[in-house]
Amino acid sequence: KITHSTEERNSLSAWRISFATIGSAFVAYSTLKLVELFGQGDAALGFTLTVACYAALSLRVFGILFFTVQEPDHDRLSGRPANLQRNLLDLLKNKPFMVVAAATVLATLGSVLASKTLVYYFKYVIGDDTAVGTAFAINSLVILMAAPFWALVTARMSKRFVWRAGALISIASSLLLFVNTSETVPVVVAIAGFSAFGAAAAHLTFWSALPDTVEYGELQNGRRDESLVFGVMGFIQKASYGVAAALAGFLLDQIGYQANAVQSQSTLEALKIVMTLIPAGFILAAFFVIGNYRLDRVTHGRILRVLQKRELRERD
């Protein structure tokens, strides 16, 4: 509701990703240090006080947002009483939303599967499980720097183009990792960072494209369903994370993985496939799905003009 501009949403999405990345990096870096500082040998007390510290900081930020951010008034409200079943059926008819949802599920399955199995790759193939922290830190730094770049590209091209470009980079990274024979920490971290550069494009365009689907739905059914759109998408994201984690566990079991044991050569070779080719397949599917997202800058602007004319007629 803060803005109807698809360009401003693109910019806000870049800011969101940047600050979220900074916050994640801060938590990843400081948590264990704060636990040690607060706990003084008592890990349970240290974690409790650390979480309380994070909660206090978050509450302060949320309070500032609540009292300073103002939403504009919207008079384009449906006179019909709310009906969850009907609203959900209408959401299923919102093609841009369904495209974003399907692409999000596929991209989440691919990215989570890759990141979950990367931990095992560092431990059992490279032989340095501590290096995975370095890889994740580099990935966060890459995403932080890539978000503004992709925002600029989106402003000149389209959200669909940027999402697909990022998907191709992620796929190329997976293939590079699969064929890579120099299984050393610097090489693998570099390839993972390249993948993060592509993933940043999907993160940016997801949060920028999703609000645009609200106006598309309003054009179709006369209602602004922000809460439903974001609520359903939040559920889809969380469910996708859960399915991806379960899939990772299932595949590890199928390839013969044994925790904290020497893995067979066949298991290590299969692990590389699970970490690279299977995620690449999911992301390739997302690449084709997001190709059906047609809600570009021109189309969205046309929708906004129609809605504004409709609002003026209703006021008269």
Disulfide bonds with the S-S distance in Angstrom:
none
